[in-house]
Amino acid sequence: MSTSKPVRKRTFRKKLKRYRMLFLLMVPGIAYLLLNNYLPMLGIIIAFKDINYAKGILASEWVGLKNFEYLFTTSDAFIITRNTLLYNAAFIAVNTFLAVALAILLHEVRHKLLKKFFQSAMLLPYFLSAVIVAYLVYSMLSQEYGFINKFILAPLGLDPVAWYMEPKYWPYILTLVSIWKGVGYLSIVYIAAIIGIDHEYYEASTIDGATKWQQIKHITLPLILPVITIMTLLQIGRIFYADFGLFYQIPMDSGPLLPVTNVIDTYVYRGLMQLGDIGMSSAAGLYQSVVGFVLVLLSNLAVRKLDRDNALF
């Protein structure tokens, strides 16, 4: 036992010397991670304090769980939690399915220029800001000048719809906007995974007479399943976080739409703008982070259990 520590130290020093350039390349990433992800975690104490700017964060009065009462004791608590969970669950399911399908279809495109054009066209909406997308949607849904009312409903003799006053349409509108904006980016990840599959699998299946659908079902999908699982777990970890731009900018902050567009993020933002209480906002952020962390652990355990069960058979 006495000689093991010196041996380990020598081994570590040898590795450090041998791979010193690689360790040097890691320094910016580690520094960013510490400064951007770990150092701000000290701000968790804000969620348990009544912040007094004159006293500072550390000297401000402790209030325990009082800041969390804002989320759980109001009449809107159930609505915003329900909207956040159901929208994100729908986005995860629909976007993942469409992204995988789109990646498989793009992989089958053999013309290089067409393939690059389709990839660029799909990726473009992801880089548009929520404000620009909001006005694009408004150009479609405006009651007086919108494309749908003016060029689709009017020629059919139908009355124009006040889209920004009718909550019943917005679960579908927000889902469509989420698909249009996010599926292209997500599909790039799955295209990369499909490209990494050894072509010998497809050549062997072609020799055996397998159809395209059989190749997709028995080769492509099983081999990219780990990537799908990882991406889904990452999204589940943020299921209590909503796309603020999607739920605040796209509906134009319309009051009548709040029952179906108000989520935790927008609710906290409106509360912060009205009350100026950063303690409450920090409490909401901590609540979202803890629940997301627990959901990731539970999802990971569920996936590992399924893998063990499948291994038995």
Backbone hydrogen bonds in HBPLUS format (Angstrom, degrees):
<---DONOR---> <-ACCEPTOR-->    atom                        ^
c    i                          cat <-CA-CA->   ^        H-A-AA   ^      H-
h    n   atom  resd res      DA  || num        DHA   H-A  angle D-A-AA Bond
n    s   type  num  typ     dist DA aas  dist angle  dist       angle   num
A0007-VAL N   A0003-THR O   3.30 MM   4  6.40 157.3  2.35 142.6 149.1     1
A0008-ARG N   A0004-SER O   2.94 MM   4  6.19 156.6  2.00 149.5 155.9     2
A0009-LYS N   A0005-LYS O   2.91 MM   4  6.17 157.8  1.96 154.2 160.6     3
A0010-ARG N   A0006-PRO O   2.91 MM   4  6.15 158.1  1.96 148.7 154.2     4
A0011-THR N   A0007-VAL O   2.89 MM   4  6.12 158.4  1.94 148.1 154.5     5
A0012-PHE N   A0008-ARG O   2.85 MM   4  6.07 159.6  1.89 150.1 155.5     6
A0013-ARG N   A0009-LYS O   2.91 MM   4  6.11 158.6  1.96 147.8 153.7     7
A0014-LYS N   A0010-ARG O   2.90 MM   4  6.10 153.2  1.97 147.4 154.7     8
A0015-LYS N   A0011-THR O   2.95 MM   4  6.22 159.5  1.99 148.9 154.4     9
A0016-LEU N   A0012-PHE O   2.80 MM   4  5.98 156.7  1.86 148.2 155.6    10
A0017-LYS N   A0013-ARG O   2.89 MM   4  6.05 153.5  1.96 143.7 150.5    11
A0018-ARG N   A0014-LYS O   2.82 MM   4  5.96 156.2  1.88 145.8 153.3    12
A0019-TYR N   A0015-LYS O   2.83 MM   4  5.84 164.7  1.85 151.4 155.2    13
A0022-LEU N   A0019-TYR O   3.07 MM   3  5.33 120.8  2.44 102.8 117.4    14
A0023-PHE N   A0019-TYR O   2.98 MM   4  6.32 160.3  2.02 157.6 163.8    15
A0024-LEU N   A0020-ARG O   2.87 MM   4  6.02 145.8  1.99 139.4 149.4    16
A0025-LEU N   A0021-MET O   2.99 MM   4  6.25 144.3  2.12 138.1 147.0    17
A0026-MET N   A0022-LEU O   3.14 MM   4  6.46 132.0  2.38 137.2 149.7    18
A0026-MET N   A0023-PHE O   3.09 MM   3  5.04 131.1  2.34  92.1 105.7    19
A0027-VAL N   A0024-LEU O   3.23 MM   3  5.38 145.6  2.36 100.2 109.5    20
A0030-ILE N   A0026-MET O   2.90 MM   4  6.08 165.5  1.93 165.1 170.0    21
A0031-ALA N   A0027-VAL O   2.87 MM   4  5.97 161.4  1.90 155.2 160.6    22
A0032-TYR N   A0028-PRO O   2.90 MM   4  6.08 158.5  1.95 146.5 152.4    23
A0033-LEU N   A0029-GLY O   2.92 MM   4  6.11 158.0  1.97 145.5 151.9    24
A0034-LEU N   A0030-ILE O   2.92 MM   4  6.14 159.8  1.96 150.4 155.3    25
A0035-LEU N   A0031-ALA O   2.94 MM   4  6.08 166.6  1.96 151.4 155.4    26
A0036-ASN N   A0032-TYR O   2.76 MM   4  5.65 159.0  1.80 150.3 156.7    27
A0037-ASN N   A0033-LEU O   2.88 MM   4  5.29 150.3  1.97 132.6 140.9    28
A0038-TYR N   A0033-LEU O   3.30 MM   5  6.76 144.5  2.44 146.4 155.2    29
A0039-LEU N   A0034-LEU O   2.78 MM   5  5.87 161.2  1.82 169.0 171.4    30
A0041-MET N   A0038-TYR O   3.03 MM   3  5.35 147.7  2.14 107.2 117.2    31
A0042-LEU N   A0039-LEU O   3.22 MM   3  6.09 172.0  2.22 124.0 126.4    32
A0043-GLY N   A0040-PRO O   2.89 MM   3  5.57 157.3  1.94 117.9 124.9    33
A0044-ILE N   A0041-MET O   3.09 MM   3  5.61 162.5  2.12 115.9 117.9    34
A0046-ILE N   A0043-GLY O   2.98 MM   3  5.58 157.4  2.03 115.8 122.6    35
A0047-ALA N   A0044-ILE O   3.01 MM   3  5.78 147.7  2.12 120.0 126.8    36
A0048-PHE N   A0045-ILE O   3.04 MM   3  5.43 154.9  2.10 109.3 117.1    37
A0049-LYS N   A0046-ILE O   3.19 MM   3  5.18 166.8  2.21 112.0 111.5    38
A0063-VAL N   A0048-PHE O   2.87 MM  15  5.61 170.4  1.88 136.7 139.8    39
A0050-ASP N   A0061-GLU O   2.81 MM  11  5.46 162.8  1.84 163.3 169.3    40
A0055-LYS N   A0052-ASN O   3.05 MM   3  5.43 124.7  2.37 106.8 120.0    41
A0056-GLY N   A0052-ASN O   2.90 MM   4  6.02 150.4  1.99 157.6 167.4    42
A0060-SER N   A0057-ILE O   3.32 MM   3  5.37 152.0  2.40 100.5 108.6    43
A0066-LYS N   A0063-VAL O   3.28 MM   3  5.74 162.4  2.31 127.0 131.7    44
A0068-PHE N   A0065-LEU O   3.03 MM   3  5.39 136.5  2.22 106.6 118.5    45
A0069-GLU N   A0066-LYS O   3.12 MM   3  5.36 145.9  2.24 103.7 113.5    46
A0071-LEU N   A0068-PHE O   3.11 MM   3  5.65 137.9  2.29 110.9 120.0    47
A0072-PHE N   A0068-PHE O   3.39 MM   4  6.70 153.9  2.46 146.7 154.0    48
A0073-THR N   A0069-GLU O   2.91 MM   4  5.40 150.9  2.00 149.1 149.4    49
A0077-ALA N   A0074-THR O   3.32 MM   3  5.54 166.9  2.33 107.3 111.2    50
A0080-ILE N   A0076-ASP O   2.98 MM   4  6.17 173.7  1.98 169.0 168.4    51
A0081-THR N   A0077-ALA O   3.13 MM   4  6.16 157.9  2.18 145.2 151.7    52
A0082-ARG N   A0078-PHE O   2.86 MM   4  5.91 160.9  1.90 147.7 153.8    53
A0083-ASN N   A0079-ILE O   2.87 MM   4  6.05 168.4  1.89 153.2 156.6    54
A0084-THR N   A0080-ILE O   3.00 MM   4  6.02 160.5  2.04 139.5 145.3    55
A0085-LEU N   A0081-THR O   3.03 MM   4  6.16 169.0  2.04 151.5 154.3    56
A0086-LEU N   A0082-ARG O   2.92 MM   4  5.96 172.5  1.92 158.9 161.0    57
A0087-TYR N   A0083-ASN O   3.00 MM   4  5.80 161.9  2.03 143.9 149.8    58
A0088-ASN N   A0084-THR O   3.21 MM   4  6.13 163.2  2.24 139.5 144.6    59
A0089-ALA N   A0085-LEU O   2.87 MM   4  5.97 156.1  1.92 148.9 156.3    60
A0090-ALA N   A0086-LEU O   2.96 MM   4  6.09 158.8  2.01 145.9 151.5    61
A0091-PHE N   A0087-TYR O   2.82 MM   4  6.09 158.8  1.86 152.9 159.6    62
A0092-ILE N   A0088-ASN O   2.87 MM   4  6.01 160.6  1.91 148.8 153.7    63
A0093-ALA N   A0089-ALA O   3.10 MM   4  6.27 168.6  2.11 148.3 151.1    64
A0094-VAL N   A0090-ALA O   2.91 MM   4  5.94 169.6  1.92 157.0 159.0    65
A0095-ASN N   A0091-PHE O   2.87 MM   4  5.49 151.4  1.95 137.8 147.1    66
A0096-THR N   A0092-ILE O   3.11 MM   4  5.81 152.6  2.19 133.0 141.0    67
A0097-PHE N   A0093-ALA O   3.14 MM   4  6.24 166.4  2.16 145.7 149.8    68
A0098-LEU N   A0094-VAL O   2.95 MM   4  6.14 173.1  1.96 158.1 160.1    69
A0099-ALA N   A0095-ASN O   2.82 MM   4  5.79 152.0  1.90 141.9 150.4    70
A0100-VAL N   A0096-THR O   3.00 MM   4  6.13 162.9  2.03 151.5 155.2    71
A0101-ALA N   A0097-PHE O   3.03 MM   4  6.24 164.3  2.06 148.9 153.8    72
A0102-LEU N   A0098-LEU O   2.82 MM   4  5.91 157.3  1.87 145.5 152.2    73
A0103-ALA N   A0099-ALA O   2.88 MM   4  6.01 153.3  1.96 143.3 150.8    74
A0104-ILE N   A0100-VAL O   3.00 MM   4  6.24 158.1  2.05 150.0 155.3    75
A0105-LEU N   A0101-ALA O   3.02 MM   4  6.26 159.0  2.06 146.7 152.5    76
A0106-LEU N   A0102-LEU O   2.89 MM   4  6.06 161.2  1.92 150.3 155.5    77
A0107-HIS N   A0103-ALA O   2.95 MM   4  6.07 148.5  2.05 141.8 150.6    78
A0108-GLU N   A0105-LEU O   3.12 MM   3  5.29 136.8  2.31  98.1 109.9    79
A0109-VAL N   A0106-LEU O   3.03 MM   3  5.23 154.3  2.10 104.3 112.5    80
A0115-LYS N   A0111-HIS O   2.90 MM   4  6.06 155.9  1.96 152.9 160.7    81
A0116-LYS N   A0112-LYS O   2.97 MM   4  6.21 159.9  2.01 151.1 155.3    82
A0117-PHE N   A0113-LEU O   2.93 MM   4  6.12 154.8  1.99 145.8 153.4    83
A0118-PHE N   A0114-LEU O   2.91 MM   4  6.12 163.4  1.94 152.5 156.1    84
A0119-GLN N   A0115-LYS O   3.03 MM   4  6.23 159.8  2.07 146.7 152.4    85
A0120-SER N   A0116-LYS O   2.95 MM   4  6.10 161.2  1.99 147.5 152.6    86
A0121-ALA N   A0117-PHE O   2.89 MM   4  6.05 160.5  1.93 150.5 156.3    87
A0122-MET N   A0118-PHE O   2.96 MM   4  6.09 151.7  2.04 145.8 152.8    88
A0123-LEU N   A0119-GLN O   3.00 MM   4  6.10 145.8  2.12 141.6 150.9    89
A0124-LEU N   A0120-SER O   3.03 MM   4  6.08 139.9  2.20 146.5 155.1    90
A0126-TYR N   A0123-LEU O   3.13 MM   3  5.65 134.8  2.35 113.0 124.4    91
A0127-PHE N   A0124-LEU O   3.05 MM   3  5.65 143.9  2.18 118.7 127.2    92
A0128-LEU N   A0125-PRO O   3.19 MM   3  5.27 157.9  2.24 104.0 110.8    93
A0133-VAL N   A0129-SER O   3.09 MM   4  6.40 166.7  2.11 154.5 158.4    94
A0134-ALA N   A0130-ALA O   2.81 MM   4  5.89 147.1  1.92 140.2 149.6    95
A0135-TYR N   A0131-VAL O   3.17 MM   4  6.50 150.9  2.25 145.1 150.9    96
A0136-LEU N   A0132-ILE O   2.98 MM   4  6.29 145.4  2.10 146.0 156.6    97
A0137-VAL N   A0133-VAL O   2.89 MM   4  6.13 158.8  1.93 152.4 157.4    98
A0138-TYR N   A0134-ALA O   2.88 MM   4  6.10 148.9  1.98 137.8 147.5    99
A0139-SER N   A0135-TYR O   2.93 MM   4  6.05 145.5  2.05 136.5 144.5   100
A0140-MET N   A0137-VAL O   3.01 MM   3  5.14 137.3  2.20  98.8 111.3   101
A0141-LEU N   A0137-VAL O   2.93 MM   4  6.19 143.8  2.06 146.4 157.6   102
A0142-SER N   A0138-TYR O   2.81 MM   4  5.33 134.1  2.02 151.3 151.1   103
A0147-PHE N   A0139-SER O   2.98 MM   8  6.45 151.2  2.06 138.7 145.5   104
A0148-ILE N   A0140-MET O   3.15 MM   8  5.72 164.5  2.18 140.5 145.0   105
A0146-GLY N   A0142-SER O   2.89 MM   4  4.02 136.2  2.09 114.9 118.6   106
A0150-LYS N   A0146-GLY O   2.94 MM   4  5.92 165.9  1.96 157.1 161.8   107
A0151-PHE N   A0147-PHE O   2.84 MM   4  5.43 158.5  1.89 140.4 147.3   108
A0152-ILE N   A0148-ILE O   3.11 MM   4  5.02 138.6  2.29 123.4 130.2   109
A0153-LEU N   A0148-ILE O   2.88 MM   5  6.22 165.7  1.90 165.1 169.7   110
A0154-ALA N   A0149-ASN O   3.05 MM   5  6.00 141.7  2.20 140.1 150.2   111
A0156-LEU N   A0153-LEU O   3.15 MM   3  5.21 127.5  2.43  97.6 111.7   112
A0158-LEU N   A0153-LEU O   2.93 MM   5  5.03 160.4  1.97 153.8 147.5   113
A0157-GLY N   A0154-ALA O   2.93 MM   3  5.09 160.4  1.97 110.6 116.3   114
A0163-TRP N   A0161-VAL O   3.03 MM   2  5.47 122.9  2.37 106.1  90.1   115
A0165-MET N   A0162-ALA O   2.97 MM   3  5.46 159.3  2.01 120.1 123.3   116
A0166-GLU N   A0163-TRP O   3.37 MM   3  5.35 165.0  2.40 103.1 107.5   117
A0170-TRP N   A0167-PRO O   3.14 MM   3  5.57 143.2  2.28 111.8 121.5   118
A0172-TYR N   A0169-TYR O   3.24 MM   3  5.85 130.9  2.49 113.8 124.2   119
A0173-ILE N   A0169-TYR O   3.16 MM   4  6.37 155.6  2.22 144.2 151.6   120
A0174-LEU N   A0170-TRP O   2.89 MM   4  5.81 174.3  1.89 151.6 153.4   121
A0175-THR N   A0171-PRO O   3.26 MM   4  6.20 148.2  2.37 127.6 136.1   122
A0176-LEU N   A0172-TYR O   2.97 MM   4  6.16 158.8  2.02 147.6 152.9   123
A0177-VAL N   A0173-ILE O   2.95 MM   4  6.20 159.8  1.99 152.0 157.6   124
A0178-SER N   A0174-LEU O   2.93 MM   4  6.06 156.4  1.99 143.2 149.9   125
A0179-ILE N   A0175-THR O   2.95 MM   4  6.19 153.8  2.02 146.4 153.4   126
A0180-TRP N   A0176-LEU O   2.93 MM   4  6.14 168.7  1.94 152.4 155.2   127
A0181-LYS N   A0177-VAL O   2.94 MM   4  6.03 151.9  2.02 146.8 154.4   128
A0182-GLY N   A0178-SER O   2.91 MM   4  5.79 155.4  1.97 146.3 152.4   129
A0183-VAL N   A0179-ILE O   3.09 MM   4  5.32 162.6  2.12 138.7 142.6   130
A0186-LEU N   A0182-GLY O   3.17 MM   4  6.38 167.1  2.18 154.6 158.4   131
A0187-SER N   A0183-VAL O   2.87 MM   4  5.99 149.7  1.96 150.2 158.4   132
A0188-ILE N   A0185-TYR O   3.19 MM   3  5.44 135.9  2.40 101.0 112.1   133
A0189-VAL N   A0186-LEU O   3.22 MM   3  5.59 130.0  2.49 104.7 115.4   134
A0191-ILE N   A0187-SER O   2.81 MM   4  6.07 147.5  1.91 150.6 160.8   135
A0192-ALA N   A0188-ILE O   3.06 MM   4  6.27 158.0  2.10 146.2 151.0   136
A0193-ALA N   A0189-VAL O   3.14 MM   4  6.47 148.1  2.25 138.7 147.5   137
A0194-ILE N   A0190-TYR O   2.91 MM   4  6.15 153.5  1.98 145.7 152.5   138
A0195-ILE N   A0191-ILE O   2.88 MM   4  6.12 157.6  1.93 152.1 158.2   139
A0196-GLY N   A0192-ALA O   3.24 MM   4  6.42 140.0  2.41 136.5 145.8   140
A0197-ILE N   A0194-ILE O   3.07 MM   3  5.44 163.9  2.09 111.6 116.7   141
A0201-TYR N   A0198-ASP O   3.25 MM   3  6.08 154.6  2.32 119.0 123.4   142
A0202-TYR N   A0199-HIS O   3.09 MM   3  5.31 117.4  2.50 100.9 114.9   143
A0203-GLU N   A0199-HIS O   2.97 MM   4  6.29 159.3  2.01 154.1 160.7   144
A0204-ALA N   A0200-GLU O   2.87 MM   4  5.97 161.3  1.91 146.9 151.5   145
A0205-SER N   A0201-TYR O   3.03 MM   4  6.22 155.1  2.09 142.1 149.2   146
A0206-THR N   A0202-TYR O   2.88 MM   4  6.03 147.9  1.98 144.4 153.1   147
A0207-ILE N   A0203-GLU O   3.06 MM   4  6.32 154.1  2.13 145.2 151.4   148
A0208-ASP N   A0204-ALA O   3.09 MM   4  6.37 144.8  2.22 139.0 148.6   149
A0210-ALA N   A0205-SER O   2.85 MM   5  5.29 167.5  1.87 155.1 151.5   150
A0209-GLY N   A0206-THR O   3.01 MM   3  5.01 154.9  2.08 100.0 107.7   151
A0215-GLN N   A0211-THR O   2.96 MM   4  6.27 150.4  2.05 147.0 155.4   152
A0216-ILE N   A0212-LYS O   2.92 MM   4  6.21 157.9  1.97 152.3 158.3   153
A0217-LYS N   A0213-TRP O   2.86 MM   4  6.02 161.1  1.90 148.7 154.3   154
A0218-HIS N   A0214-GLN O   2.90 MM   4  5.85 162.0  1.93 147.0 151.5   155
A0219-ILE N   A0215-GLN O   2.84 MM   4  5.25 138.5  2.02 135.5 143.0   156
A0220-THR N   A0215-GLN O   3.08 MM   5  6.52 157.0  2.13 146.2 153.2   157
A0221-LEU N   A0216-ILE O   2.96 MM   5  5.96 176.3  1.97 160.9 161.5   158
A0223-LEU N   A0219-ILE O   3.17 MM   4  6.12 155.3  2.24 146.6 153.5   159
A0224-ILE N   A0220-THR O   3.04 MM   4  6.25 139.4  2.21 152.0 162.9   160
A0227-VAL N   A0224-ILE O   3.11 MM   3  5.38 120.3  2.49 103.9 117.9   161
A0228-ILE N   A0224-ILE O   3.02 MM   4  6.37 159.6  2.06 154.3 160.7   162
A0229-THR N   A0225-LEU O   2.85 MM   4  6.06 157.2  1.90 154.2 160.4   163
A0230-ILE N   A0226-PRO O   2.98 MM   4  6.22 160.0  2.02 146.2 150.9   164
A0231-MET N   A0227-VAL O   2.95 MM   4  6.15 170.8  1.96 155.6 158.0   165
A0232-THR N   A0228-ILE O   2.92 MM   4  6.02 153.1  1.99 144.7 152.6   166
A0233-LEU N   A0229-THR O   2.91 MM   4  6.11 157.7  1.96 149.3 155.4   167
A0234-LEU N   A0230-ILE O   2.98 MM   4  6.24 156.4  2.03 150.3 156.6   168
A0235-GLN N   A0231-MET O   3.07 MM   4  6.30 150.0  2.17 140.8 148.6   169
A0236-ILE N   A0232-THR O   2.82 MM   4  6.08 151.4  1.90 149.0 157.7   170
A0237-GLY N   A0233-LEU O   2.98 MM   4  6.19 148.3  2.08 144.5 152.4   171
A0238-ARG N   A0235-GLN O   3.05 MM   3  5.27 144.9  2.18 101.3 111.6   172
A0239-ILE N   A0236-ILE O   3.07 MM   3  4.89 157.6  2.12 113.9 110.9   173
A0241-TYR N   A0238-ARG O   2.99 MM   3  5.13 158.7  2.04 106.3 112.2   174
A0247-PHE N   A0243-ASP O   3.15 MM   4  6.46 158.4  2.20 158.7 164.1   175
A0248-TYR N   A0244-PHE O   2.83 MM   4  5.77 134.2  2.04 150.7 162.8   176
A0249-GLN N   A0245-GLY O   2.90 MM   4  5.00 137.1  2.09 120.2 133.7   177
A0250-ILE N   A0245-GLY O   3.29 MM   5  6.77 150.3  2.39 159.6 167.9   178
A0253-ASP N   A0248-TYR O   3.20 MM   5  5.48 133.5  2.43 154.0 165.7   179
A0252-MET N   A0249-GLN O   2.96 MM   3  4.99 153.1  2.03 107.3 115.1   180
A0254-SER N   A0251-PRO O   3.21 MM   3  5.91 142.1  2.36 117.2 123.7   181
A0257-LEU N   A0254-SER O   3.20 MM   3  5.59 145.7  2.33 108.4 118.1   182
A0258-LEU N   A0255-GLY O   3.12 MM   3  5.49 170.5  2.13 119.1 122.1   183
A0260-VAL N   A0257-LEU O   3.04 MM   3  5.81 149.6  2.14 123.6 131.2   184
A0261-THR N   A0257-LEU O   2.97 MM   4  5.91 127.2  2.25 146.4 159.1   185
A0262-ASN N   A0258-LEU O   2.95 MM   4  4.90 147.1  2.06 138.4 136.4   186
A0267-TYR N   A0263-VAL O   2.87 MM   4  5.93 157.6  1.92 157.9 165.3   187
A0268-VAL N   A0264-ILE O   2.94 MM   4  6.08 160.9  1.97 151.3 155.7   188
A0269-TYR N   A0265-ASP O   2.98 MM   4  6.16 156.0  2.04 143.7 151.0   189
A0270-ARG N   A0266-THR O   2.92 MM   4  6.11 164.5  1.94 147.9 151.6   190
A0271-GLY N   A0267-TYR O   2.95 MM   4  6.14 155.0  2.02 142.7 150.4   191
A0272-LEU N   A0268-VAL O   2.76 MM   4  5.95 151.0  1.84 148.6 156.8   192
A0273-MET N   A0269-TYR O   2.89 MM   4  6.12 157.4  1.94 151.5 157.3   193
A0274-GLN N   A0270-ARG O   3.01 MM   4  6.14 146.9  2.12 141.7 150.4   194
A0275-LEU N   A0271-GLY O   2.72 MM   4  5.69 162.9  1.75 149.2 154.9   195
A0276-GLY N   A0272-LEU O   2.68 MM   4  4.56 136.6  1.87 117.0 130.4   196
A0282-SER N   A0278-ILE O   2.94 MM   4  6.10 156.4  1.99 145.8 151.6   197
A0283-ALA N   A0279-GLY O   2.97 MM   4  6.17 150.0  2.06 142.5 151.0   198
A0284-ALA N   A0280-MET O   3.02 MM   4  6.32 154.0  2.08 148.3 154.6   199
A0285-GLY N   A0281-SER O   3.00 MM   4  6.28 156.4  2.05 145.9 152.4   200
A0286-LEU N   A0282-SER O   2.88 MM   4  6.11 157.3  1.93 149.8 155.6   201
A0287-TYR N   A0283-ALA O   2.90 MM   4  6.05 157.6  1.96 146.0 152.7   202
A0288-GLN N   A0284-ALA O   2.95 MM   4  6.16 159.8  1.99 149.3 154.1   203
A0289-SER N   A0285-GLY O   2.98 MM   4  6.16 157.3  2.03 144.9 151.3   204
A0290-VAL N   A0286-LEU O   2.92 MM   4  6.07 168.3  1.93 155.5 158.1   205
A0291-VAL N   A0287-TYR O   3.09 MM   4  6.16 168.6  2.11 148.9 152.6   206
A0292-GLY N   A0288-GLN O   2.93 MM   4  5.98 157.8  1.98 143.6 150.7   207
A0293-PHE N   A0289-SER O   2.89 MM   4  6.05 154.8  1.95 146.7 153.5   208
A0294-VAL N   A0290-VAL O   2.99 MM   4  6.24 159.8  2.03 150.7 155.6   209
A0295-LEU N   A0291-VAL O   2.91 MM   4  6.13 157.8  1.96 149.9 156.3   210
A0296-VAL N   A0292-GLY O   2.98 MM   4  6.21 152.2  2.06 146.7 153.7   211
A0297-LEU N   A0293-PHE O   3.12 MM   4  6.40 160.9  2.16 148.2 152.7   212
A0298-LEU N   A0294-VAL O   2.93 MM   4  6.19 164.9  1.95 154.1 158.2   213
A0299-SER N   A0295-LEU O   2.86 MM   4  5.95 160.3  1.90 147.0 152.9   214
A0300-ASN N   A0296-VAL O   2.88 MM   4  5.99 156.9  1.93 146.8 153.5   215
A0301-LEU N   A0297-LEU O   2.93 MM   4  6.16 156.5  1.99 148.0 154.3   216
A0302-ALA N   A0298-LEU O   2.92 MM   4  6.13 154.9  1.98 146.2 153.3   217
A0303-VAL N   A0299-SER O   2.91 MM   4  6.16 157.4  1.96 149.3 155.0   218
A0304-ARG N   A0300-ASN O   2.96 MM   4  6.17 161.4  2.00 148.6 153.7   219
A0305-LYS N   A0301-LEU O   2.92 MM   4  6.10 151.6  2.00 144.5 152.6   220
A0306-LEU N   A0302-ALA O   2.97 MM   4  6.23 156.3  2.03 146.2 152.4   221
A0307-ASP N   A0303-VAL O   2.93 MM   4  6.22 155.1  2.00 148.3 155.3   222
A0308-ARG N   A0304-ARG O   2.94 MM   4  6.22 154.7  2.01 145.3 151.9   223
A0309-ASP N   A0305-LYS O   2.87 MM   4  6.13 159.3  1.92 151.3 157.2   224
A0310-ASN N   A0306-LEU O   2.86 MM   4  6.06 157.6  1.91 149.3 155.4   225
A0311-ALA N   A0307-ASP O   2.93 MM   4  6.08 144.1  2.06 140.1 150.1   226
A0312-LEU N   A0308-ARG O   3.17 MM   4  6.45 137.9  2.36 140.5 150.3   227
A0312-LEU N   A0309-ASP O   3.23 MM   3  5.28 130.4  2.49  93.7 106.2   228
A0313-PHE N   A0310-ASN O   3.16 MM   3  5.33 137.8  2.35  98.8 110.0   229
